[in-house]
């Protein structure tokens, strides 16, 4: 199973409530064994470079899916979509686990010095 990161984009004035927390909990429960790391919300942020001015980083989660299409299908139930926000889905290339490197990167084929 491949790992994917979901980053949540919320409206800049978004403030969660007990009701919205319950909706998020329900969605996380619906992901079942696909949920690798529930992640955490973001409330204090600073952007660098070009970021969409209409939304702000709202948090992240890690999920497992067979491919990008399956990961996108899982993300379609995300509550951020019903609140005017969005979800970015990205396939991870695991180079690090925690604070250590997972393994040495493979040498590029055909690369010579």
N, C-alpha and C positions, 0 to 999 in steps of 0.2 A: 504494500500500500504506500502510495506517495503522500508526502506531507505538503499541505497548503497553508498559507497564512491568509486570514481574512482580516482586512483592516476596515474599520467602520468609519464612515464619514457622516457627521451630524451637522445640523444647522448650528451656526455659531451661538445662538441663544438657547440651545437645547439644555433642559434641566430634567433629569430623571425624577421619577416619583415611585412610590411603592407599587403603583399599578404598572408602570413601565418595567420595573424590575421583575414583576411577576411574568410579564409577557416575554422578557428575555430569558428567564428561567425555563419557561415552557418550551421556548425554541431550542435552548441548549439541550434540554431533556430529549427533544425530538431527534437530535443528531445522534443519539445513542453512542455506539462504539466508534463512530467516526470522529467524535470529539477527543482530541489528544490533549489539548490545553485550553481550558475555558478562557484564559487570558484575563485581562484587566481593563477597566475603563480608563480613559484619559480625561482629566479635567483642567490641567494646566498644560499649555502647549506653546510652542514657538515654531514657526515655519521657516524654512530656508529654501531658496530657489523658487521655482514656479509651482504653486499649489492652487487648486481651484478656490477662488475667492468666495464661492457660495457655500462651502462646507469647511469643517474643521475635523481634525483627527479625533475620533471618539473612542477608540480602543482597538483591540485585536483579539483573535483566537487562532489556534492551530487545529486543523482538522486533517483527517486522512481520507483519501478517496482514490479510486482506481485511475482516474485521469482528470484533466482540467474540466471536461464537460460534466463529469459526476460531481466535482467540487462546486461548480457553478450551480448545478441543480440543488445541492444542499443549501447554498447561500440564498436561494430565492425566497426562503421563508424568513429571512432576517428582519427583525422588527425595525431596524433603521430605515428600511425601504418604505415603511408605512408612515414614517415621521418626516419625510421629505429629504432624507439622507441617502447614502449609498453604501455599497460594499465593494471593495477591491479584492480580487482573488488572485493569489500568486503562488505558483509552484516553487517550493523551496529546494535549493541545492544545499544539502547539509554539509557544511564545512566545519561547523563548530557545534559542540554540545556543551551548554553551560559556559564555563570560562576556558575550556580547553579545545584544541583543535581535534576534530573527529579523525582525520587522517591526512596524510600528505596529499595535495592535489595531484591528479594524474598528469603526466607530461603530455603536452599537446603533440599529436602525431605529426611527423614531418617537420618538426621544429628543430633547427640546427643552430649552433652558435658559431 
